[in-house]
Amino acid sequence: MSFLELAKKRYSVRNYKETPVEKEKILAVIEAARLAPSAVNYQPWHFIVVTDEKVKEKIAESYPRDWFKKAPAIIVACGKHAESWKRMDGKDHCDIDVAIAVEHMTLAAADMGLGTCWICAFNAKKCHEALGLPEDVEVIALLPLGYPADDRIPVKKRKNIDEIMSWEKYGA
């Protein structure tokens, strides 16, 4: 499958089978994140894989959706700002680096027939406390992981290419 075919195949899954995800597949998804590029190769990330039902329940308190609780695994993507590269003007690239790694995971998962869904609208403080994270580690995103419960790929609404790009200067 070509990269563009894979990108078209990937979608936000909100309905999972109860089938557990094999450890080898979880490790392959994390390996995709490990290989992701980061600013100055600092790799300011840490990923917590949660499969234990009690821990998943604690995390679900930060994002109380029934479909989220049914995912067999949750990958908690964390950033370590003390370890990230900062641009000359002070811009911190931690969130960007973690986002690149998470996207690598979503595509690797889709390639293996697994589904994911970026979760950013969660209570970060509750999630942080549920996992007992150190103060300097920030939860950036939650990534439920599992086998999609249905086979249909929803239609993705996307802007036309001329709405999202310009040649030579903005708006041209």
C-alpha positions as CSV (number, residue, x, y, z in Angstrom):
1,M,0.0,0.0,0.0
2,S,1.4,3.4,-0.9
3,F,1.7,6.2,1.7
4,L,-1.2,8.2,0.3
5,E,-3.4,5.0,0.4
6,L,-2.5,4.5,4.0
7,A,-3.2,8.2,4.9
8,K,-6.6,7.8,3.2
9,K,-7.3,4.6,5.1
10,R,-6.6,6.1,8.6
11,Y,-9.5,7.6,10.3
12,S,-10.6,8.4,13.9
13,V,-12.1,5.2,15.3
14,R,-14.7,5.6,18.0
15,N,-16.0,2.0,18.1
16,Y,-13.6,-0.8,19.1
17,K,-13.9,-4.6,19.3
18,E,-13.2,-6.1,22.7
19,T,-10.3,-8.1,21.1
20,P,-7.1,-7.3,23.0
21,V,-4.3,-5.9,20.9
22,E,-1.3,-8.2,20.6
23,K,1.8,-7.0,22.5
24,E,3.9,-7.3,19.3
25,K,1.6,-4.9,17.5
26,I,1.7,-2.4,20.4
27,L,5.4,-2.6,20.4
28,A,5.5,-2.0,16.6
29,V,3.2,1.1,17.1
30,I,5.6,2.4,19.8
31,E,8.6,1.6,17.5
32,A,7.0,3.9,14.9
33,A,7.0,6.7,17.4
34,R,10.6,6.0,18.4
35,L,11.6,6.4,14.8
36,A,9.8,9.8,14.4
37,P,11.9,12.9,13.8
38,S,12.1,15.5,16.5
39,A,13.8,18.9,16.7
40,V,17.6,18.5,17.1
41,N,16.7,14.7,17.6
42,Y,16.0,15.4,21.3
43,Q,13.0,13.0,21.4
44,P,11.3,14.7,24.4
45,W,8.6,12.1,24.7
46,H,7.5,9.2,26.8
47,F,4.6,6.9,26.0
48,I,2.6,5.0,28.6
49,V,0.7,1.9,27.3
50,V,-2.3,1.2,29.5
51,T,-4.2,-2.1,29.1
52,D,-5.2,-2.7,32.8
53,E,-8.9,-2.1,33.2
54,K,-8.5,-0.3,36.6
55,V,-5.9,2.1,35.2
56,K,-8.0,2.7,32.1
57,E,-11.0,3.6,34.3
58,K,-8.8,6.2,36.1
59,I,-7.7,7.7,32.8
60,A,-11.3,7.6,31.5
61,E,-12.2,10.0,34.3
62,S,-10.3,12.6,32.4
63,Y,-12.3,11.8,29.2
64,P,-15.6,10.2,30.2
65,R,-16.8,8.8,26.9
66,D,-18.2,5.2,26.7
67,W,-16.5,4.5,23.4
68,F,-13.1,5.6,24.9
69,K,-13.5,3.2,27.8
70,K,-14.0,0.2,25.4
71,A,-10.7,0.6,23.6
72,P,-8.5,-2.4,24.6
73,A,-5.4,-0.2,25.0
74,I,-4.7,3.5,25.6
75,I,-1.4,5.1,24.7
76,V,-0.7,8.2,26.8
77,A,1.6,10.5,24.9
78,C,3.7,12.6,27.2
79,G,6.1,15.5,26.6
80,K,9.1,16.5,28.6
81,H,9.6,20.2,28.1
82,A,12.9,20.3,30.0
83,E,14.3,18.0,27.3
84,S,12.8,19.7,24.2
85,W,14.5,22.0,21.8
86,K,13.7,25.7,22.0
87,R,14.0,28.0,19.0
88,M,16.0,31.2,19.3
89,D,12.8,33.2,20.0
90,G,11.9,30.7,22.8
91,K,9.3,28.6,21.0
92,D,9.2,25.2,22.6
93,H,9.0,22.3,20.1
94,C,7.9,19.6,22.6
95,D,4.3,19.5,21.5
96,I,5.3,19.5,17.9
97,D,7.7,16.6,18.4
98,V,5.2,14.6,20.4
99,A,2.5,15.3,17.7
100,I,4.8,13.9,15.0
101,A,5.4,10.8,17.0
102,V,1.7,10.3,17.6
103,E,1.0,10.6,14.0
104,H,3.6,8.0,13.2
105,M,1.7,5.7,15.7
106,T,-1.7,6.4,14.1
107,L,-0.3,5.5,10.7
108,A,1.5,2.4,11.9
109,A,-1.6,1.3,13.7
110,A,-3.7,1.8,10.5
111,D,-1.2,-0.2,8.5
112,M,-1.7,-3.2,10.9
113,G,-5.5,-3.0,10.8
114,L,-5.8,-1.2,14.1
115,G,-7.7,1.9,14.9
116,T,-6.9,5.0,16.8
117,C,-8.3,8.4,17.6
118,W,-6.4,11.5,18.7
119,I,-7.8,12.7,22.0
120,C,-6.8,16.2,23.1
121,A,-10.0,17.5,24.8
122,F,-9.4,15.8,28.1
123,N,-8.7,17.0,31.6
124,A,-4.9,16.9,31.7
125,K,-4.7,17.4,35.4
126,K,-6.9,14.4,36.2
127,C,-4.9,12.2,33.7
128,H,-1.6,13.4,35.2
129,E,-2.8,12.5,38.7
130,A,-4.3,9.2,37.6
131,L,-0.9,8.1,36.3
132,G,1.2,9.6,39.1
133,L,3.4,11.4,36.6
134,P,6.3,13.6,37.7
135,E,5.6,17.3,37.7
136,D,7.8,18.0,34.7
137,V,6.0,15.5,32.4
138,E,2.9,16.7,30.5
139,V,0.2,14.6,29.0
140,I,-0.1,15.9,25.4
141,A,-2.6,13.4,23.9
142,L,-4.5,10.2,24.6
143,L,-4.5,7.6,21.9
144,P,-7.0,4.7,22.2
145,L,-5.9,1.7,20.3
146,G,-7.8,-1.4,19.1
147,Y,-9.5,-3.2,16.3
148,P,-12.3,-1.2,14.7
149,A,-15.7,-2.7,15.4
150,D,-16.9,-1.9,11.9
151,D,-15.3,-2.1,8.5
152,R,-16.6,1.0,6.9
153,I,-14.2,3.9,6.4
154,P,-16.0,7.2,6.9
155,V,-15.8,9.9,4.2
156,K,-13.3,12.5,5.3
157,K,-14.3,16.1,4.6
158,R,-11.1,17.9,3.5
159,K,-10.6,21.3,2.1
160,N,-9.5,21.6,-1.6
161,I,-5.8,21.9,-2.1
162,D,-6.0,25.5,-3.4
163,E,-7.6,26.5,0.0
164,I,-4.6,25.2,2.0
165,M,-1.5,26.2,0.0
166,S,0.0,29.1,-2.0
167,W,2.9,29.4,-4.4
168,E,5.8,31.7,-3.5
169,K,3.9,33.9,-1.0
170,Y,0.8,33.7,1.2
171,G,-2.4,33.9,-0.7
172,A,-0.8,33.8,-4.2
